[in-house]
Amino acid sequence: MKAIVVGAGPAGLFCAYELAKAGISVEIFERGEEVDKRACPMKHTGYCVKCPECNFVHGVGGNGLYSDGKLNLDPEIGGNLLEFLSEHEAKKLIEQIDETFTKHGAHSKKTEKEDYAEMMVARAKANGVRFIPIQQRHMGSDRLPGIISSFVGEMKSLGVVFNTKTNVTDISVEVGKVNGVFVGEKKIEANYVVIGPGRGGAKWLSELCAKHGIKSRHQAIDIGVRVEVPAEIMNEATAICWDPKFHINTKTHDDLVRTFCTNPRGYVVTEHYPDYVCVNGHSLKGKRSENTNFAFLVRVELTHPVENTTEYGEAIARMATTIGGGKPTLQRLGDLKAGRRSTWERIEKSYVKPTLTEATPGDIAMGLPGRIVTDVLEGLEAMNRVIPGVYEDSTLLYSPEIKFHAHRVEVKKDMETSVAHLFTVGDGAGVSRGIVIAAATGMLAAHEIIRRTHNHNHPEQKNKTNEGGR
């Protein structure tokens, strides 16, 4: 039996790992580089049109290799694993994932102080805000590549074959069943194919689905800003959870605004894409700033006649990039509330010193839709009642921060598509939005392949199972 895994992000790696441990022959095809060849010589983050040799979106470890390296150890954060498993089964799977990362160097302590979490939950509820305490493990942007390298080393020792800088162009389907993939014109045969291309390959996967009649649908998108405040303001919340989750429904539009990817004493960074830029945040183990930053995002869903949230988000990103002169826009919250643009002179008067200086002082309201700006202001004002200080005039806002989400491929609970023996997993398939849940979906696909392989090798066991179900 042979399985092909397309994509070497968390979903693909954990899928291949489980298959290899079960003695199944596995080949991984990844369009990007090995871990140690992914660093950008220009120190850019994200895909960079000026530096196409950057392998931040593609490569072994996936798009999250240079992320903050947070493991959200909760079945409903970073996707919803409870769609596919019971809560008990989901937690057991997450424990296995956490143990694997720990085995390969993720030794940071898990965060969540229950007594303080209860107090924060109560305070948030009293102010119309939802605080979601979860267990997390913070690995660090600077340590994650070493952890993934160690993991890959174990996988290779188990016989997993890695084909990097290799583009899978299509799948081979005969009579409703996949039997291999194409690399250019060359067909490579396999009994099972698992596709986990990550966010960087989401568009390719959606095109593949359209070509082969595999059902998928657009998902909501998250649009907003990255907020930067003095670390002391967020200390109480980050002491409970490294990446605290606050959810708020705004007054005017009743939209959901949420915090995401909090980086205690971290840095705001630019992500470069072919025709626009976005912002993100990192938090390192070996280097600390005086600030804490977090994404503050508005959930946007579109319906007929415009359902393509990716095109909508990219249009906003291009407009915001134009306003910023090719750079992110930076604005003091006080200036946004007053309806005026920021200047370096005004920013320098602030007690918050920006960690990203390659930005253009300006007015984020010129690049983001008015509804998004209203939601951000109302959301921060509500959050200020729980975390005093986030709505101060000196708070810094960077724009745009956009979290694109892939088409959601219609899959069964074991991740199999309508094409037999073809599985889609991870963020690129729209079934996860983070490292842990992506890894879990890869494991679900692997476990189903292992089950079928076991039944194939032991037909008498299969017959007994069938007899017992009569």
Secondary structure as UniProt FT lines:
FT   STRAND          2..6
FT   HELIX           10..21
FT   TURN            22..23
FT   STRAND          25..29
FT   HELIX           35..37
FT   TURN            41..42
FT   TURN            49..50
FT   TURN            52..53
FT   TURN            60..61
FT   TURN            63..66
FT   STRAND          70..72
FT   TURN            75..76
FT   HELIX           81..83
FT   HELIX           87..103
FT   TURN            104..105
FT   STRAND          110..111
FT   HELIX           114..126
FT   TURN            127..128
FT   STRAND          129..132
FT   STRAND          136..138
FT   TURN            141..143
FT   HELIX           144..157
FT   TURN            158..159
FT   STRAND          161..163
FT   STRAND          170..174
FT   TURN            175..176
FT   STRAND          177..183
FT   TURN            184..185
FT   STRAND          186..189
FT   STRAND          192..195
FT   HELIX           199..201
FT   HELIX           202..212
FT   STRAND          216..217
FT   STRAND          221..230
FT   HELIX           231..240
FT   STRAND          245..249
FT   TURN            251..253
FT   STRAND          256..263
FT   TURN            264..265
FT   STRAND          267..273
FT   TURN            274..275
FT   STRAND          276..282
FT   STRAND          291..300
FT   TURN            304..305
FT   HELIX           309..323
FT   TURN            324..326
FT   STRAND          329..332
FT   HELIX           333..338
FT   HELIX           344..348
FT   STRAND          360..361
FT   HELIX           364..366
FT   HELIX           370..384
FT   TURN            385..386
FT   TURN            388..391
FT   TURN            393..394
FT   STRAND          396..403
FT   STRAND          408..409
FT   TURN            413..414
FT   STRAND          422..424
FT   HELIX           427..429
FT   HELIX           435..457
FT   HELIX           459..468
//
